[in-house]
Amino acid sequence: MTRSPHTLPPDYFTGLYAANPDPWDFTTSAYEHAKYDATLAALERETYSQALEVGCSIGVLTHRLAERCTALLALDVAETALDAARARCAAQPHVAFRRAAVPAEWPPGRFDLVVLSEVLYFFTPEDLARIADRLVAALNPGGEVVLVHWLGETDFPLSADAAVEGLVDLTRGVLEPGRRSRTEGYRLDVLRAPT
């Protein structure tokens, strides 16, 4: 399988949602729900003051993550997905949504938690390096980065292992690797900014 040499563009995702409003079965998949349980269990704090979710899709994880956040900003490149996420989280006014294509459109501010679930492998190594720089600058002392990625084969620019290990290497000496776990389907990694 040949990997894409480019970061996947917004049109790729817009097309996915045009063909299927839930292209990865986030609302119905037992795998996804178990992964969300593991993601939330990996969070070290009960509550995060300022959190960022990159690639929120239709907001299924966002809705659950919001219960642990005082303020949560969720980003996606597809407006259709954001519309669904806004509707799903309508009763959670502390959740804000923004259309943005990272790394170029990284939001201002600093965060106690950044969640990158199922997104890093969509980027080239060059854009991954920009994301690493953005993360380091955006984390508050003691802030956490949670990475969750499917281990299956794709034609995305990077594999899950290459993307996660690349980010770990790019932030080495600045962010400290914490919890790491691996199932048959996905890997979950937590990085932490020093206090």
PyMOL commands that place a pseudoatom at each C-alpha (Angstrom):
pseudoatom trace, name=CA, resn=MET, resi=1, chain=A, elem=C, hetatm=0, pos=[0.000, 0.000, 0.000]
pseudoatom trace, name=CA, resn=THR, resi=2, chain=A, elem=C, hetatm=0, pos=[1.395, 3.377, -1.001]
pseudoatom trace, name=CA, resn=ARG, resi=3, chain=A, elem=C, hetatm=0, pos=[1.217, 6.137, 1.578]
pseudoatom trace, name=CA, resn=SER, resi=4, chain=A, elem=C, hetatm=0, pos=[-0.005, 9.604, 0.699]
pseudoatom trace, name=CA, resn=PRO, resi=5, chain=A, elem=C, hetatm=0, pos=[2.967, 11.989, 0.391]
pseudoatom trace, name=CA, resn=HIS, resi=6, chain=A, elem=C, hetatm=0, pos=[0.839, 14.900, 1.592]
pseudoatom trace, name=CA, resn=THR, resi=7, chain=A, elem=C, hetatm=0, pos=[-1.072, 15.809, 4.748]
pseudoatom trace, name=CA, resn=LEU, resi=8, chain=A, elem=C, hetatm=0, pos=[-4.677, 14.872, 4.032]
pseudoatom trace, name=CA, resn=PRO, resi=9, chain=A, elem=C, hetatm=0, pos=[-6.565, 18.031, 2.950]
pseudoatom trace, name=CA, resn=PRO, resi=10, chain=A, elem=C, hetatm=0, pos=[-9.868, 19.285, 4.398]
pseudoatom trace, name=CA, resn=ASP, resi=11, chain=A, elem=C, hetatm=0, pos=[-11.660, 18.168, 1.210]
pseudoatom trace, name=CA, resn=TYR, resi=12, chain=A, elem=C, hetatm=0, pos=[-10.796, 14.539, 2.010]
pseudoatom trace, name=CA, resn=PHE, resi=13, chain=A, elem=C, hetatm=0, pos=[-12.747, 14.755, 5.265]
pseudoatom trace, name=CA, resn=THR, resi=14, chain=A, elem=C, hetatm=0, pos=[-15.565, 16.849, 3.810]
pseudoatom trace, name=CA, resn=GLY, resi=15, chain=A, elem=C, hetatm=0, pos=[-16.057, 14.104, 1.223]
pseudoatom trace, name=CA, resn=LEU, resi=16, chain=A, elem=C, hetatm=0, pos=[-16.124, 11.392, 3.879]
pseudoatom trace, name=CA, resn=TYR, resi=17, chain=A, elem=C, hetatm=0, pos=[-18.877, 13.139, 5.836]
pseudoatom trace, name=CA, resn=ALA, resi=18, chain=A, elem=C, hetatm=0, pos=[-20.832, 13.893, 2.658]
pseudoatom trace, name=CA, resn=ALA, resi=19, chain=A, elem=C, hetatm=0, pos=[-20.915, 10.159, 1.913]
pseudoatom trace, name=CA, resn=ASN, resi=20, chain=A, elem=C, hetatm=0, pos=[-21.589, 9.047, 5.506]
pseudoatom trace, name=CA, resn=PRO, resi=21, chain=A, elem=C, hetatm=0, pos=[-22.398, 11.274, 8.521]
pseudoatom trace, name=CA, resn=ASP, resi=22, chain=A, elem=C, hetatm=0, pos=[-20.544, 8.804, 10.807]
pseudoatom trace, name=CA, resn=PRO, resi=23, chain=A, elem=C, hetatm=0, pos=[-17.784, 7.384, 8.577]
pseudoatom trace, name=CA, resn=TRP, resi=24, chain=A, elem=C, hetatm=0, pos=[-15.938, 5.640, 11.413]
pseudoatom trace, name=CA, resn=ASP, resi=25, chain=A, elem=C, hetatm=0, pos=[-19.052, 4.394, 13.280]
pseudoatom trace, name=CA, resn=PHE, resi=26, chain=A, elem=C, hetatm=0, pos=[-18.215, 6.458, 16.356]
pseudoatom trace, name=CA, resn=THR, resi=27, chain=A, elem=C, hetatm=0, pos=[-21.799, 6.297, 17.622]
pseudoatom trace, name=CA, resn=THR, resi=28, chain=A, elem=C, hetatm=0, pos=[-22.293, 2.528, 17.267]
pseudoatom trace, name=CA, resn=SER, resi=29, chain=A, elem=C, hetatm=0, pos=[-18.899, 0.779, 17.415]
pseudoatom trace, name=CA, resn=ALA, resi=30, chain=A, elem=C, hetatm=0, pos=[-18.093, -1.242, 20.537]
pseudoatom trace, name=CA, resn=TYR, resi=31, chain=A, elem=C, hetatm=0, pos=[-14.402, -0.764, 19.682]
pseudoatom trace, name=CA, resn=GLU, resi=32, chain=A, elem=C, hetatm=0, pos=[-14.806, 3.026, 19.693]
pseudoatom trace, name=CA, resn=HIS, resi=33, chain=A, elem=C, hetatm=0, pos=[-16.719, 3.035, 22.982]
pseudoatom trace, name=CA, resn=ALA, resi=34, chain=A, elem=C, hetatm=0, pos=[-14.101, 0.832, 24.688]
pseudoatom trace, name=CA, resn=LYS, resi=35, chain=A, elem=C, hetatm=0, pos=[-11.367, 3.108, 23.321]
pseudoatom trace, name=CA, resn=TYR, resi=36, chain=A, elem=C, hetatm=0, pos=[-13.157, 6.174, 24.696]
pseudoatom trace, name=CA, resn=ASP, resi=37, chain=A, elem=C, hetatm=0, pos=[-13.431, 4.478, 28.101]
pseudoatom trace, name=CA, resn=ALA, resi=38, chain=A, elem=C, hetatm=0, pos=[-9.674, 3.810, 28.036]
pseudoatom trace, name=CA, resn=THR, resi=39, chain=A, elem=C, hetatm=0, pos=[-8.947, 7.376, 26.922]
pseudoatom trace, name=CA, resn=LEU, resi=40, chain=A, elem=C, hetatm=0, pos=[-10.900, 8.860, 29.814]
pseudoatom trace, name=CA, resn=ALA, resi=41, chain=A, elem=C, hetatm=0, pos=[-9.350, 6.384, 32.261]
pseudoatom trace, name=CA, resn=ALA, resi=42, chain=A, elem=C, hetatm=0, pos=[-5.875, 7.551, 31.158]
pseudoatom trace, name=CA, resn=LEU, resi=43, chain=A, elem=C, hetatm=0, pos=[-6.567, 11.129, 32.269]
pseudoatom trace, name=CA, resn=GLU, resi=44, chain=A, elem=C, hetatm=0, pos=[-4.701, 11.813, 35.486]
pseudoatom trace, name=CA, resn=ARG, resi=45, chain=A, elem=C, hetatm=0, pos=[-6.876, 14.638, 36.779]
pseudoatom trace, name=CA, resn=GLU, resi=46, chain=A, elem=C, hetatm=0, pos=[-10.533, 14.633, 37.602]
pseudoatom trace, name=CA, resn=THR, resi=47, chain=A, elem=C, hetatm=0, pos=[-11.006, 18.065, 35.977]
pseudoatom trace, name=CA, resn=TYR, resi=48, chain=A, elem=C, hetatm=0, pos=[-9.050, 20.150, 33.455]
pseudoatom trace, name=CA, resn=SER, resi=49, chain=A, elem=C, hetatm=0, pos=[-9.514, 23.923, 33.376]
pseudoatom trace, name=CA, resn=GLN, resi=50, chain=A, elem=C, hetatm=0, pos=[-8.630, 24.415, 29.705]
pseudoatom trace, name=CA, resn=ALA, resi=51, chain=A, elem=C, hetatm=0, pos=[-8.685, 21.534, 27.237]
pseudoatom trace, name=CA, resn=LEU, resi=52, chain=A, elem=C, hetatm=0, pos=[-8.234, 21.195, 23.482]
pseudoatom trace, name=CA, resn=GLU, resi=53, chain=A, elem=C, hetatm=0, pos=[-9.399, 18.347, 21.262]
pseudoatom trace, name=CA, resn=VAL, resi=54, chain=A, elem=C, hetatm=0, pos=[-7.865, 18.276, 17.790]
pseudoatom trace, name=CA, resn=GLY, resi=55, chain=A, elem=C, hetatm=0, pos=[-10.012, 16.451, 15.247]
pseudoatom trace, name=CA, resn=CYS, resi=56, chain=A, elem=C, hetatm=0, pos=[-13.261, 16.174, 17.187]
pseudoatom trace, name=CA, resn=SER, resi=57, chain=A, elem=C, hetatm=0, pos=[-15.266, 14.751, 14.259]
pseudoatom trace, name=CA, resn=ILE, resi=58, chain=A, elem=C, hetatm=0, pos=[-18.965, 14.427, 15.178]
pseudoatom trace, name=CA, resn=GLY, resi=59, chain=A, elem=C, hetatm=0, pos=[-18.308, 14.997, 18.877]
pseudoatom trace, name=CA, resn=VAL, resi=60, chain=A, elem=C, hetatm=0, pos=[-18.862, 11.574, 20.423]
pseudoatom trace, name=CA, resn=LEU, resi=61, chain=A, elem=C, hetatm=0, pos=[-15.628, 11.673, 22.453]
pseudoatom trace, name=CA, resn=THR, resi=62, chain=A, elem=C, hetatm=0, pos=[-16.047, 15.441, 22.877]
pseudoatom trace, name=CA, resn=HIS, resi=63, chain=A, elem=C, hetatm=0, pos=[-19.353, 14.922, 24.676]
pseudoatom trace, name=CA, resn=ARG, resi=64, chain=A, elem=C, hetatm=0, pos=[-17.750, 12.536, 27.166]
pseudoatom trace, name=CA, resn=LEU, resi=65, chain=A, elem=C, hetatm=0, pos=[-14.542, 14.558, 27.512]
pseudoatom trace, name=CA, resn=ALA, resi=66, chain=A, elem=C, hetatm=0, pos=[-16.565, 17.668, 28.340]
pseudoatom trace, name=CA, resn=GLU, resi=67, chain=A, elem=C, hetatm=0, pos=[-17.639, 16.090, 31.640]
pseudoatom trace, name=CA, resn=ARG, resi=68, chain=A, elem=C, hetatm=0, pos=[-13.991, 16.348, 32.775]
pseudoatom trace, name=CA, resn=CYS, resi=69, chain=A, elem=C, hetatm=0, pos=[-13.317, 19.910, 31.559]
pseudoatom trace, name=CA, resn=THR, resi=70, chain=A, elem=C, hetatm=0, pos=[-14.212, 23.394, 32.763]
pseudoatom trace, name=CA, resn=ALA, resi=71, chain=A, elem=C, hetatm=0, pos=[-13.664, 24.697, 29.221]
pseudoatom trace, name=CA, resn=LEU, resi=72, chain=A, elem=C, hetatm=0, pos=[-13.112, 22.582, 26.107]
pseudoatom trace, name=CA, resn=LEU, resi=73, chain=A, elem=C, hetatm=0, pos=[-12.254, 23.803, 22.613]
pseudoatom trace, name=CA, resn=ALA, resi=74, chain=A, elem=C, hetatm=0, pos=[-12.859, 21.191, 19.901]
pseudoatom trace, name=CA, resn=LEU, resi=75, chain=A, elem=C, hetatm=0, pos=[-11.447, 21.564, 16.387]
pseudoatom trace, name=CA, resn=ASP, resi=76, chain=A, elem=C, hetatm=0, pos=[-12.172, 19.883, 13.093]
pseudoatom trace, name=CA, resn=VAL, resi=77, chain=A, elem=C, hetatm=0, pos=[-11.629, 20.670, 9.402]
pseudoatom trace, name=CA, resn=ALA, resi=78, chain=A, elem=C, hetatm=0, pos=[-15.089, 19.513, 8.254]
pseudoatom trace, name=CA, resn=GLU, resi=79, chain=A, elem=C, hetatm=0, pos=[-17.990, 21.875, 8.904]
pseudoatom trace, name=CA, resn=THR, resi=80, chain=A, elem=C, hetatm=0, pos=[-20.522, 19.033, 8.531]
pseudoatom trace, name=CA, resn=ALA, resi=81, chain=A, elem=C, hetatm=0, pos=[-18.810, 17.132, 11.334]
pseudoatom trace, name=CA, resn=LEU, resi=82, chain=A, elem=C, hetatm=0, pos=[-18.706, 20.262, 13.483]
pseudoatom trace, name=CA, resn=ASP, resi=83, chain=A, elem=C, hetatm=0, pos=[-22.439, 20.812, 12.975]
pseudoatom trace, name=CA, resn=ALA, resi=84, chain=A, elem=C, hetatm=0, pos=[-23.104, 17.292, 14.283]
pseudoatom trace, name=CA, resn=ALA, resi=85, chain=A, elem=C, hetatm=0, pos=[-20.689, 17.833, 17.197]
pseudoatom trace, name=CA, resn=ARG, resi=86, chain=A, elem=C, hetatm=0, pos=[-22.356, 21.123, 18.134]
pseudoatom trace, name=CA, resn=ALA, resi=87, chain=A, elem=C, hetatm=0, pos=[-25.752, 19.424, 18.165]
pseudoatom trace, name=CA, resn=ARG, resi=88, chain=A, elem=C, hetatm=0, pos=[-24.441, 16.517, 20.261]
pseudoatom trace, name=CA, resn=CYS, resi=89, chain=A, elem=C, hetatm=0, pos=[-22.917, 18.902, 22.834]
pseudoatom trace, name=CA, resn=ALA, resi=90, chain=A, elem=C, hetatm=0, pos=[-25.669, 21.540, 22.772]
pseudoatom trace, name=CA, resn=ALA, resi=91, chain=A, elem=C, hetatm=0, pos=[-26.394, 21.032, 26.485]
pseudoatom trace, name=CA, resn=GLN, resi=92, chain=A, elem=C, hetatm=0, pos=[-22.712, 21.645, 27.331]
pseudoatom trace, name=CA, resn=PRO, resi=93, chain=A, elem=C, hetatm=0, pos=[-22.194, 25.412, 26.934]
pseudoatom trace, name=CA, resn=HIS, resi=94, chain=A, elem=C, hetatm=0, pos=[-18.593, 25.203, 28.171]
pseudoatom trace, name=CA, resn=VAL, resi=95, chain=A, elem=C, hetatm=0, pos=[-17.659, 23.407, 24.914]
pseudoatom trace, name=CA, resn=ALA, resi=96, chain=A, elem=C, hetatm=0, pos=[-16.675, 25.615, 21.970]
pseudoatom trace, name=CA, resn=PHE, resi=97, chain=A, elem=C, hetatm=0, pos=[-16.152, 24.425, 18.407]
pseudoatom trace, name=CA, resn=ARG, resi=98, chain=A, elem=C, hetatm=0, pos=[-13.957, 25.885, 15.698]
pseudoatom trace, name=CA, resn=ARG, resi=99, chain=A, elem=C, hetatm=0, pos=[-13.191, 24.927, 12.120]
pseudoatom trace, name=CA, resn=ALA, resi=100, chain=A, elem=C, hetatm=0, pos=[-9.415, 24.799, 11.890]
pseudoatom trace, name=CA, resn=ALA, resi=101, chain=A, elem=C, hetatm=0, pos=[-6.744, 22.895, 9.982]
pseudoatom trace, name=CA, resn=VAL, resi=102, chain=A, elem=C, hetatm=0, pos=[-3.783, 22.310, 12.249]
pseudoatom trace, name=CA, resn=PRO, resi=103, chain=A, elem=C, hetatm=0, pos=[-0.894, 22.920, 12.405]
pseudoatom trace, name=CA, resn=ALA, resi=104, chain=A, elem=C, hetatm=0, pos=[-1.358, 26.173, 10.442]
pseudoatom trace, name=CA, resn=GLU, resi=105, chain=A, elem=C, hetatm=0, pos=[-4.541, 27.138, 12.294]
pseudoatom trace, name=CA, resn=TRP, resi=106, chain=A, elem=C, hetatm=0, pos=[-3.579, 26.254, 15.854]
pseudoatom trace, name=CA, resn=PRO, resi=107, chain=A, elem=C, hetatm=0, pos=[-5.720, 28.156, 18.376]
pseudoatom trace, name=CA, resn=PRO, resi=108, chain=A, elem=C, hetatm=0, pos=[-4.224, 30.745, 20.721]
pseudoatom trace, name=CA, resn=GLY, resi=109, chain=A, elem=C, hetatm=0, pos=[-4.064, 30.118, 24.434]
pseudoatom trace, name=CA, resn=ARG, resi=110, chain=A, elem=C, hetatm=0, pos=[-2.588, 27.521, 26.744]
pseudoatom trace, name=CA, resn=PHE, resi=111, chain=A, elem=C, hetatm=0, pos=[-4.096, 24.214, 27.789]
pseudoatom trace, name=CA, resn=ASP, resi=112, chain=A, elem=C, hetatm=0, pos=[-3.967, 21.726, 30.639]
pseudoatom trace, name=CA, resn=LEU, resi=113, chain=A, elem=C, hetatm=0, pos=[-5.014, 18.907, 28.303]
pseudoatom trace, name=CA, resn=VAL, resi=114, chain=A, elem=C, hetatm=0, pos=[-4.653, 18.319, 24.566]
pseudoatom trace, name=CA, resn=VAL, resi=115, chain=A, elem=C, hetatm=0, pos=[-6.304, 15.249, 23.045]
pseudoatom trace, name=CA, resn=LEU, resi=116, chain=A, elem=C, hetatm=0, pos=[-5.165, 13.994, 19.643]
pseudoatom trace, name=CA, resn=SER, resi=117, chain=A, elem=C, hetatm=0, pos=[-7.285, 10.928, 18.986]
pseudoatom trace, name=CA, resn=GLU, resi=118, chain=A, elem=C, hetatm=0, pos=[-7.014, 9.250, 15.585]
pseudoatom trace, name=CA, resn=VAL, resi=119, chain=A, elem=C, hetatm=0, pos=[-5.424, 12.259, 13.856]
pseudoatom trace, name=CA, resn=LEU, resi=120, chain=A, elem=C, hetatm=0, pos=[-1.610, 12.234, 13.869]
pseudoatom trace, name=CA, resn=TYR, resi=121, chain=A, elem=C, hetatm=0, pos=[-1.263, 9.767, 11.004]
pseudoatom trace, name=CA, resn=PHE, resi=122, chain=A, elem=C, hetatm=0, pos=[-3.067, 12.158, 8.642]
pseudoatom trace, name=CA, resn=PHE, resi=123, chain=A, elem=C, hetatm=0, pos=[0.002, 14.446, 8.695]
pseudoatom trace, name=CA, resn=THR, resi=124, chain=A, elem=C, hetatm=0, pos=[3.363, 14.386, 6.928]
pseudoatom trace, name=CA, resn=PRO, resi=125, chain=A, elem=C, hetatm=0, pos=[6.518, 14.273, 9.062]
pseudoatom trace, name=CA, resn=GLU, resi=126, chain=A, elem=C, hetatm=0, pos=[6.992, 18.003, 8.367]
pseudoatom trace, name=CA, resn=ASP, resi=127, chain=A, elem=C, hetatm=0, pos=[3.530, 18.888, 9.660]
pseudoatom trace, name=CA, resn=LEU, resi=128, chain=A, elem=C, hetatm=0, pos=[4.014, 16.515, 12.603]
pseudoatom trace, name=CA, resn=ALA, resi=129, chain=A, elem=C, hetatm=0, pos=[7.089, 18.563, 13.544]
pseudoatom trace, name=CA, resn=ARG, resi=130, chain=A, elem=C, hetatm=0, pos=[4.984, 21.740, 13.435]
pseudoatom trace, name=CA, resn=ILE, resi=131, chain=A, elem=C, hetatm=0, pos=[2.359, 20.083, 15.644]
pseudoatom trace, name=CA, resn=ALA, resi=132, chain=A, elem=C, hetatm=0, pos=[5.094, 19.136, 18.134]
pseudoatom trace, name=CA, resn=ASP, resi=133, chain=A, elem=C, hetatm=0, pos=[6.218, 22.769, 18.290]
pseudoatom trace, name=CA, resn=ARG, resi=134, chain=A, elem=C, hetatm=0, pos=[2.627, 23.953, 18.761]
pseudoatom trace, name=CA, resn=LEU, resi=135, chain=A, elem=C, hetatm=0, pos=[2.022, 21.431, 21.543]
pseudoatom trace, name=CA, resn=VAL, resi=136, chain=A, elem=C, hetatm=0, pos=[5.134, 22.392, 23.463]
pseudoatom trace, name=CA, resn=ALA, resi=137, chain=A, elem=C, hetatm=0, pos=[4.195, 26.088, 23.287]
pseudoatom trace, name=CA, resn=ALA, resi=138, chain=A, elem=C, hetatm=0, pos=[0.530, 25.489, 24.172]
pseudoatom trace, name=CA, resn=LEU, resi=139, chain=A, elem=C, hetatm=0, pos=[0.819, 23.296, 27.263]
pseudoatom trace, name=CA, resn=ASN, resi=140, chain=A, elem=C, hetatm=0, pos=[0.583, 24.719, 30.747]
pseudoatom trace, name=CA, resn=PRO, resi=141, chain=A, elem=C, hetatm=0, pos=[3.085, 23.348, 33.285]
pseudoatom trace, name=CA, resn=GLY, resi=142, chain=A, elem=C, hetatm=0, pos=[1.964, 19.840, 34.183]
pseudoatom trace, name=CA, resn=GLY, resi=143, chain=A, elem=C, hetatm=0, pos=[-0.303, 19.719, 31.145]
pseudoatom trace, name=CA, resn=GLU, resi=144, chain=A, elem=C, hetatm=0, pos=[-1.046, 16.407, 29.455]
pseudoatom trace, name=CA, resn=VAL, resi=145, chain=A, elem=C, hetatm=0, pos=[-1.184, 15.274, 25.843]
pseudoatom trace, name=CA, resn=VAL, resi=146, chain=A, elem=C, hetatm=0, pos=[-3.242, 12.154, 25.155]
pseudoatom trace, name=CA, resn=LEU, resi=147, chain=A, elem=C, hetatm=0, pos=[-2.559, 10.313, 21.901]
pseudoatom trace, name=CA, resn=VAL, resi=148, chain=A, elem=C, hetatm=0, pos=[-4.828, 7.474, 20.752]
pseudoatom trace, name=CA, resn=HIS, resi=149, chain=A, elem=C, hetatm=0, pos=[-4.313, 5.853, 17.347]
pseudoatom trace, name=CA, resn=TRP, resi=150, chain=A, elem=C, hetatm=0, pos=[-5.611, 2.836, 15.442]
pseudoatom trace, name=CA, resn=LEU, resi=151, chain=A, elem=C, hetatm=0, pos=[-2.899, 0.343, 14.515]
pseudoatom trace, name=CA, resn=GLY, resi=152, chain=A, elem=C, hetatm=0, pos=[-4.383, -0.967, 11.251]
pseudoatom trace, name=CA, resn=GLU, resi=153, chain=A, elem=C, hetatm=0, pos=[-2.876, -0.494, 7.809]
pseudoatom trace, name=CA, resn=THR, resi=154, chain=A, elem=C, hetatm=0, pos=[-3.841, 2.621, 5.869]
pseudoatom trace, name=CA, resn=ASP, resi=155, chain=A, elem=C, hetatm=0, pos=[-2.611, 4.756, 3.000]
pseudoatom trace, name=CA, resn=PHE, resi=156, chain=A, elem=C, hetatm=0, pos=[-2.298, 7.771, 5.308]
pseudoatom trace, name=CA, resn=PRO, resi=157, chain=A, elem=C, hetatm=0, pos=[1.028, 9.643, 5.318]
pseudoatom trace, name=CA, resn=LEU, resi=158, chain=A, elem=C, hetatm=0, pos=[2.148, 7.890, 8.533]
pseudoatom trace, name=CA, resn=SER, resi=159, chain=A, elem=C, hetatm=0, pos=[1.368, 4.700, 10.424]
pseudoatom trace, name=CA, resn=ALA, resi=160, chain=A, elem=C, hetatm=0, pos=[0.133, 5.014, 14.001]
pseudoatom trace, name=CA, resn=ASP, resi=161, chain=A, elem=C, hetatm=0, pos=[3.500, 3.903, 15.362]
pseudoatom trace, name=CA, resn=ALA, resi=162, chain=A, elem=C, hetatm=0, pos=[5.485, 6.237, 13.107]
pseudoatom trace, name=CA, resn=ALA, resi=163, chain=A, elem=C, hetatm=0, pos=[3.245, 9.187, 14.002]
pseudoatom trace, name=CA, resn=VAL, resi=164, chain=A, elem=C, hetatm=0, pos=[3.262, 8.639, 17.759]
pseudoatom trace, name=CA, resn=GLU, resi=165, chain=A, elem=C, hetatm=0, pos=[6.932, 7.684, 18.026]
pseudoatom trace, name=CA, resn=GLY, resi=166, chain=A, elem=C, hetatm=0, pos=[7.751, 10.659, 15.812]
pseudoatom trace, name=CA, resn=LEU, resi=167, chain=A, elem=C, hetatm=0, pos=[5.911, 13.046, 18.131]
pseudoatom trace, name=CA, resn=VAL, resi=168, chain=A, elem=C, hetatm=0, pos=[7.541, 11.478, 21.192]
pseudoatom trace, name=CA, resn=ASP, resi=169, chain=A, elem=C, hetatm=0, pos=[10.975, 11.936, 19.594]
pseudoatom trace, name=CA, resn=LEU, resi=170, chain=A, elem=C, hetatm=0, pos=[10.221, 15.504, 18.505]
pseudoatom trace, name=CA, resn=THR, resi=171, chain=A, elem=C, hetatm=0, pos=[9.204, 16.509, 22.034]
pseudoatom trace, name=CA, resn=ARG, resi=172, chain=A, elem=C, hetatm=0, pos=[11.843, 14.475, 23.892]
pseudoatom trace, name=CA, resn=GLY, resi=173, chain=A, elem=C, hetatm=0, pos=[13.469, 16.476, 26.670]
pseudoatom trace, name=CA, resn=VAL, resi=174, chain=A, elem=C, hetatm=0, pos=[10.466, 18.828, 26.811]
pseudoatom trace, name=CA, resn=LEU, resi=175, chain=A, elem=C, hetatm=0, pos=[7.485, 16.505, 27.264]
pseudoatom trace, name=CA, resn=GLU, resi=176, chain=A, elem=C, hetatm=0, pos=[7.847, 13.430, 29.434]
pseudoatom trace, name=CA, resn=PRO, resi=177, chain=A, elem=C, hetatm=0, pos=[6.338, 10.131, 28.266]
pseudoatom trace, name=CA, resn=GLY, resi=178, chain=A, elem=C, hetatm=0, pos=[3.885, 8.760, 30.816]
pseudoatom trace, name=CA, resn=ARG, resi=179, chain=A, elem=C, hetatm=0, pos=[1.325, 6.013, 30.491]
pseudoatom trace, name=CA, resn=ARG, resi=180, chain=A, elem=C, hetatm=0, pos=[1.588, 3.815, 27.406]
pseudoatom trace, name=CA, resn=SER, resi=181, chain=A, elem=C, hetatm=0, pos=[-0.713, 0.977, 26.511]
pseudoatom trace, name=CA, resn=ARG, resi=182, chain=A, elem=C, hetatm=0, pos=[-1.378, -1.095, 23.448]
pseudoatom trace, name=CA, resn=THR, resi=183, chain=A, elem=C, hetatm=0, pos=[-4.297, -3.282, 22.487]
pseudoatom trace, name=CA, resn=GLU, resi=184, chain=A, elem=C, hetatm=0, pos=[-4.813, -5.361, 19.379]
pseudoatom trace, name=CA, resn=GLY, resi=185, chain=A, elem=C, hetatm=0, pos=[-6.533, -2.379, 17.760]
pseudoatom trace, name=CA, resn=TYR, resi=186, chain=A, elem=C, hetatm=0, pos=[-4.940, 0.830, 19.052]
pseudoatom trace, name=CA, resn=ARG, resi=187, chain=A, elem=C, hetatm=0, pos=[-2.182, 2.402, 21.096]
pseudoatom trace, name=CA, resn=LEU, resi=188, chain=A, elem=C, hetatm=0, pos=[-2.691, 5.014, 23.818]
pseudoatom trace, name=CA, resn=ASP, resi=189, chain=A, elem=C, hetatm=0, pos=[0.137, 7.282, 24.951]
pseudoatom trace, name=CA, resn=VAL, resi=190, chain=A, elem=C, hetatm=0, pos=[0.261, 10.146, 27.438]
pseudoatom trace, name=CA, resn=LEU, resi=191, chain=A, elem=C, hetatm=0, pos=[2.907, 12.885, 27.392]
pseudoatom trace, name=CA, resn=ARG, resi=192, chain=A, elem=C, hetatm=0, pos=[3.308, 15.431, 30.159]
pseudoatom trace, name=CA, resn=ALA, resi=193, chain=A, elem=C, hetatm=0, pos=[4.811, 18.888, 30.439]
pseudoatom trace, name=CA, resn=PRO, resi=194, chain=A, elem=C, hetatm=0, pos=[7.038, 19.350, 33.481]
pseudoatom trace, name=CA, resn=THR, resi=195, chain=A, elem=C, hetatm=0, pos=[5.536, 21.253, 36.397]
for i in range(1, 195): cmd.bond("trace and resi %d" % i, "trace and resi %d" % (i + 1))
show_as sticks, trace
zoom trace
